[in-house]
Amino acid sequence: MQLGFALLEAGTVSIKSTMATLFKNIFDLFIGTISFLVVGYAFAYGDVGARFIGGRGFFLNGVSQCDYPYFFFQAAFAAACTTIVSGAVAGRASSAMYIVYSVVITGLVYPVVVHWVWADNAWLSQGTHGRGFHDFAGSGVVHVTGGTIALVGAWLLKPRLSRLDVDGDFRPVQPHSVPLIIMGGFILVVGFLAFNAGSLITLQSADAVSRLGMIAVNTIVAASAGGLSATAADFVAHGEMSLLMATNGMLAGCVAICAGADVVMPWASLLIGGIAGVVCLAWCYILPKLGIDDAVSAAPVHAGAGIWGLIAVAFFSRETGLFYIDIKDSLESFGWQILGTIVIVVWATVMALVMFIPLRMLGVLRVTREYEERGLDISYYGGRAYNVEAETSVPLKGTTIKQALQEDFFNSEA
């Protein structure tokens, strides 16, 4: 998942900020793992009797070694939640902003949502009469949480200078490397297969084994449907097909199916993924109209499709869905899905404002105009992601290196 996000984000942003984007993605793993070790896991799963937050198991003290694999799995989820934000604010976020949200999301924001949904006796998933909030693999816990924080961060940061023309209107997104985007997208789909299927945790029963296959099928069907619907809708709107939108639609399908991958049939995953692609496309059109520059469409893919995925469970779940059980019981489940979605969005929004507004007041939320115009790679990391040296290149036959340089045969900017 980290590799997929890194490639996708690096390919989408400006060539002048590619190294900065890759650097922040690798530090998601470093910071996220340590923060989740120190406090995150304890807040998520320690003292399950507490309604709001756990409080035991800091540094994994007192945690059985048999639970270490689960910590490893959950730490990967926490890092993925943080990476969602890094993509949306790429190209202009300061290092201070990045460090703050990396620590706080993996150490507090994400673990609290986990405690409400995935801990033993979690109040949201426990619900009433056995019908509570259902989020199997993180449409809400991971993606709506990260996507909402990404949306707030992008809104507070204001658009990148490169996205605005002389009249202040948004220019279309200009990815610097489409191959990196599609490679990142495919790798993320593989990651989603592992995340969704791995969320079963155990294969000690025949039912778990049978659900494993269903989860894998639902995930790849939703991904395919999302990619197709986003591409088709974009073609109808613009008369051309966009590989970037196809990739976003594919990932939106993966995000939407996370919530109900274990309880819906493949025909339902086809609908869930297909609608997710259109939802993602709609968000991609609306955000620029609102003056929000989401560098990699993180909010449309994760918040938009994630919210739809949570609502879709209320309709398509074989256990509690409106299409399967008594209307009264299914409406109760629908209410819990809506409540859980609202709670996650509100919590993530409030925490995002708590993190970002003080940084903005201190003037350290965004890099300076000079640094942004030079590019974050040169400004902060002293180099570029692509260093093509003319002196090491082989000139064309009959052409001296001096002539090649004069004729711009090896101009690295070109």
C-alpha positions in Angstrom: 0.0 0.0 0.0 2.8 2.5 0.8 4.6 1.7 -2.4 1.3 2.1 -4.4 0.5 5.5 -2.8 4.1 6.7 -3.3 4.1 5.9 -7.0 0.6 7.3 -7.6 1.3 10.5 -5.8 4.7 11.0 -7.3 3.4 10.6 -10.8 0.5 13.0 -10.2 2.5 16.0 -8.7 4.9 18.4 -10.3 8.3 17.1 -11.3 9.7 19.8 -9.0 8.1 18.2 -6.0 8.5 14.5 -6.8 11.3 13.8 -4.3 9.5 15.6 -1.6 6.4 13.5 -2.2 8.4 10.3 -2.1 10.2 11.4 1.0 6.9 12.0 2.9 5.5 8.7 1.8 8.4 6.7 3.2 8.3 8.7 6.4 4.6 7.7 6.8 5.9 4.3 7.5 8.6 5.5 10.0 6.5 8.0 11.9 3.2 6.0 11.7 4.8 2.8 13.0 6.5 4.5 16.0 3.5 6.6 16.9 1.1 3.6 16.7 3.5 1.6 18.9 3.9 4.3 21.5 0.2 5.2 22.0 -1.9 4.3 19.0 -2.4 0.6 19.7 -3.2 1.3 23.3 -5.8 3.9 22.4 -7.4 1.6 19.8 -7.5 -1.7 21.7 -6.4 -1.2 25.3 -9.1 -1.2 28.0 -12.0 -2.2 25.8 -14.4 -1.4 28.5 -13.8 2.3 27.9 -16.4 3.9 25.6 -14.3 6.7 24.0 -10.7 5.6 24.1 -8.5 2.7 25.3 -5.7 3.3 27.8 -3.6 0.2 28.2 -0.7 -1.3 26.2 1.5 1.6 25.6 4.7 0.5 23.8 2.9 -2.9 23.7 3.5 -3.4 27.4 1.2 -6.1 28.7 0.2 -7.1 25.2 0.5 -10.8 24.5 3.0 -11.7 21.8 0.2 -13.6 20.1 -1.3 -10.2 19.3 1.8 -8.8 17.7 0.8 -9.9 14.2 -2.4 -7.9 14.7 -0.4 -4.9 15.7 1.6 -5.2 12.5 -1.6 -5.4 10.5 -3.2 -2.4 12.2 0.0 -0.3 11.9 -0.2 -0.7 8.2 -3.8 0.5 8.2 -2.7 3.5 10.3 0.1 4.4 7.9 -2.3 4.1 5.0 -4.7 6.6 6.6 -1.9 9.1 7.0 -0.7 8.7 3.4 -4.1 9.7 2.1 -3.6 13.1 3.6 0.0 13.5 2.2 -1.3 13.2 -1.4 -4.0 15.8 -1.1 -1.7 18.5 0.3 1.4 17.6 -1.8 3.3 20.4 -3.4 2.8 23.1 -0.8 2.5 21.6 2.7 5.2 22.4 5.1 7.3 19.9 7.0 5.7 21.1 10.2 2.3 20.3 8.9 3.3 16.9 7.7 5.0 15.9 11.0 2.1 17.1 13.1 -0.6 15.2 11.2 1.5 12.1 10.8 2.0 11.8 14.6 -1.6 12.8 15.5 -3.4 10.7 13.0 -1.6 7.5 13.7 -1.3 8.2 17.5 -4.8 9.5 18.2 -7.3 10.3 15.4 -7.3 6.9 13.7 -7.0 4.8 16.9 -10.1 6.5 18.5 -12.1 5.6 15.4 -10.8 2.0 15.6 -11.8 1.8 19.2 -15.4 2.9 18.3 -15.7 0.4 15.5 -13.3 -2.6 15.7 -12.5 -3.0 19.4 -14.3 -5.6 21.4 -17.7 -4.2 22.5 -17.1 -1.1 20.4 -20.2 1.1 20.8 -20.8 1.8 17.1 -20.5 -1.8 15.9 -22.3 -3.2 18.9 -25.4 -1.2 18.0 -28.7 -2.5 19.2 -30.3 -5.9 18.8 -27.1 -7.1 17.1 -27.5 -4.6 14.3 -24.9 -1.9 14.6 -22.4 0.0 12.3 -20.7 -2.4 9.9 -17.3 -1.5 8.4 -15.5 -4.7 7.6 -12.1 -3.4 6.2 -12.1 0.4 6.7 -14.3 2.3 4.2 -15.0 4.6 7.2 -12.3 3.8 9.7 -9.4 4.3 7.3 -10.7 6.0 4.2 -13.4 8.4 5.3 -11.1 9.4 8.3 -8.1 10.1 6.1 -10.1 11.6 3.2 -11.9 14.0 5.5 -8.7 15.2 7.0 -7.2 15.5 3.5 -10.2 17.6 2.4 -9.9 20.0 5.4 -6.1 20.3 4.9 -6.4 21.0 1.2 -9.1 23.7 1.9 -7.0 25.5 4.5 -3.8 25.4 2.4 -5.4 27.0 -0.6 -4.5 25.9 -4.2 -1.0 25.4 -5.5 0.4 28.3 -7.5 0.7 26.1 -10.5 -3.0 25.2 -10.5 -4.2 28.8 -11.0 -4.1 30.8 -14.2 -3.8 34.6 -14.5 -7.6 34.9 -13.8 -7.4 32.7 -10.7 -9.2 29.8 -12.4 -8.1 26.2 -12.0 -6.0 24.7 -14.7 -6.4 20.9 -15.4 -4.2 18.6 -13.4 -1.0 17.9 -15.3 0.6 14.7 -14.1 4.3 14.5 -14.7 4.4 10.7 -15.1 1.3 8.7 -16.2 3.2 5.4 -16.0 4.0 6.0 -12.3 0.3 6.7 -11.7 -1.0 3.4 -13.3 1.8 1.4 -11.6 0.8 2.8 -8.3 -2.9 2.2 -9.0 -2.3 -1.5 -9.8 -0.1 -2.0 -6.7 -2.8 -0.4 -4.6 -5.3 -2.9 -5.9 -3.1 -5.7 -4.8 -2.8 -4.0 -1.4 -6.6 -3.7 -1.2 -6.9 -7.4 -1.9 -4.6 -8.1 1.0 -6.2 -5.6 3.3 -9.7 -6.8 2.7 -9.0 -10.5 2.7 -6.6 -10.1 5.6 -9.3 -8.4 7.7 -10.8 -11.9 8.3 -7.9 -12.2 10.7 -8.4 -16.0 11.0 -9.1 -18.9 8.7 -10.1 -21.4 11.5 -13.5 -22.1 10.2 -15.1 -23.2 6.9 -17.2 -20.1 6.9 -14.1 -17.9 7.1 -12.4 -19.8 4.2 -15.5 -19.4 2.0 -15.7 -15.7 2.8 -12.1 -15.3 1.8 -12.9 -16.1 -1.8 -16.0 -13.9 -1.8 -14.1 -10.9 -0.4 -11.4 -11.3 -3.1 -14.0 -11.5 -5.9 -16.0 -8.6 -4.5 -12.8 -6.4 -4.3 -11.6 -7.0 -7.9 -15.2 -6.7 -9.3 -15.7 -3.4 -7.5 -12.3 -2.1 -8.7 -13.1 -3.0 -12.3 -16.6 -1.5 -12.2 -15.3 1.7 -10.6 -12.7 2.1 -13.3 -15.2 1.4 -16.1 -17.9 3.7 -14.8 -15.5 6.6 -14.1 -14.0 6.3 -17.6 -17.4 6.1 -19.3 -18.8 9.1 -17.4 -15.7 11.1 -18.0 -15.9 10.3 -21.7 -19.6 11.4 -21.9 -18.7 14.6 -20.2 -15.6 15.5 -22.2 -15.5 13.3 -25.2 -12.2 11.7 -24.3 -10.9 9.0 -22.0 -8.6 9.9 -19.1 -6.2 7.3 -17.7 -6.0 9.3 -14.5 -9.7 9.2 -14.0 -9.8 5.5 -14.9 -7.2 4.9 -12.1 -9.1 7.0 -9.6 -12.4 5.2 -10.4 -10.7 1.8 -9.9 -9.4 2.9 -6.5 -12.8 4.4 -5.6 -14.3 1.0 -6.2 -11.8 -0.6 -3.9 -12.5 1.9 -1.2 -16.3 1.6 -1.4 -16.3 -2.2 -1.2 -14.1 -2.3 1.9 -17.1 -1.7 4.2 -19.2 -4.6 3.0 -16.8 -7.0 1.2 -17.7 -9.8 3.6 -21.5 -9.4 3.4 -22.5 -8.5 -0.2 -22.8 -10.7 -3.3 -20.7 -10.1 -6.4 -23.7 -8.6 -8.3 -23.9 -6.0 -5.5 -20.2 -5.3 -5.6 -20.6 -4.5 -9.3 -23.2 -1.8 -8.4 -21.2 -0.5 -5.4 -18.0 -0.2 -7.5 -19.8 1.3 -10.5 -21.6 4.0 -8.4 -18.3 4.7 -6.6 -16.6 5.6 -9.8 -19.3 8.1 -10.7 -19.3 9.5 -7.1 -15.5 10.0 -7.4 -15.9 11.8 -10.7 -18.5 14.1 -9.3 -16.3 15.0 -6.4 -13.4 15.7 -8.8 -15.6 18.2 -10.6 -17.1 19.9 -7.6 -13.9 20.5 -5.5 -12.3 22.9 -8.0 -15.5 24.8 -8.2 -15.2 25.3 -4.4 -11.6 26.5 -4.7 -10.2 23.3 -3.3 -7.0 21.9 -4.8 -6.7 18.2 -4.0 -3.4 17.3 -5.6 -4.2 13.6 -6.2 -8.0 13.5 -5.8 -7.6 12.0 -2.3 -10.9 13.3 -1.0 -13.0 12.1 -4.0 -11.4 8.6 -3.9 -11.3 8.1 -0.2 -14.0 10.3 1.5 -16.5 10.4 -1.4 -16.3 6.7 -2.3 -15.9 5.7 1.4 -19.1 7.4 2.4 -21.0 5.7 -0.4 -19.5 2.4 0.6 -20.8 2.7 4.2 -24.3 3.6 3.0 -24.3 0.8 0.4 -24.0 -1.8 3.3 -27.4 -0.7 4.5 -28.9 -1.7 1.1 -26.8 -4.7 -0.1 -25.8 -6.6 3.1 -27.2 -10.1 3.1 -27.5 -9.9 6.8 -29.0 -6.5 7.5 -29.7 -4.9 4.1 -32.9 -3.3 2.9 -33.1 -5.8 0.0 -32.9 -8.8 2.3 -34.6 -8.4 5.7 -37.7 -6.9 7.3 -38.0 -3.2 6.6 -38.1 -2.2 10.3 -34.9 -4.1 11.1 -33.1 -2.9 8.0 -34.0 0.7 8.7 -32.4 0.3 12.1 -29.2 -0.9 10.4 -29.4 1.9 7.9 -29.6 4.4 10.8 -26.5 3.0 12.4 -24.6 3.3 9.1 -25.6 6.9 8.8 -24.8 7.6 12.4 -21.4 6.0 12.1 -20.6 7.9 9.0 -21.5 11.2 10.6 -19.6 10.5 13.7 -16.4 9.7 11.8 -16.7 12.7 9.5 -17.3 15.1 12.5 -14.5 13.6 14.5 -12.0 13.8 11.6 -13.1 17.3 10.7 -12.7 18.6 14.3 -9.3 17.0 14.8 -8.1 18.3 11.4 -9.1 21.9 12.4 -7.4 21.4 15.8 -4.2 20.3 14.1 -4.1 22.7 11.2 -5.5 26.1 12.4 -2.8 26.7 15.0 -0.1 26.0 12.3 -1.8 28.4 10.0 -2.0 31.1 12.6 1.8 30.6 13.2 2.4 30.8 9.5 4.0 27.4 9.2 1.2 25.5 7.5 2.4 26.1 4.0 5.8 26.6 2.4 6.8 30.1 1.2 5.9 31.3 -2.3 9.6 31.3 -3.2 10.1 27.7 -2.1 7.0 26.6 -3.9 8.0 28.3 -7.2 11.5 26.7 -7.0 10.0 23.4 -6.2 10.1 21.5 -2.9 12.8 19.1 -4.1 15.4 21.9 -4.5 14.2 24.0 -1.6 14.2 21.2 1.0 16.1 18.2 -0.3 18.9 19.8 -2.3 18.3 17.9 -5.5 15.8 16.5 -8.0 14.1 13.2 -8.4 15.5 13.0 -12.0 19.1 13.9 -12.4 20.0 13.6 -16.1 23.6 14.7 -16.6 24.5 15.7 -20.1 28.2 14.8 -19.5 27.3 11.1 -18.9 25.1 10.8 -21.9 26.2 9.2 -25.2 25.9 11.7 -28.1 24.5 10.9 -31.4 27.0 9.5 -34.0 29.1 12.3 -35.4 28.0 14.8 -32.8 30.3 16.1 -30.1 29.1 16.6 -26.5 29.6 20.3 -26.9 27.3 20.3 -30.1 24.8 18.1 -28.3 24.5 20.6 -25.4 24.3 23.5 -27.8 21.4 21.8 -29.7 19.6 20.8 -26.5 19.8 17.1 -27.3 20.3 16.3 -23.7 18.5 19.2 -22.0 17.4 17.8 -18.7 14.5 20.3 -18.4 13.1 19.1 -21.7 
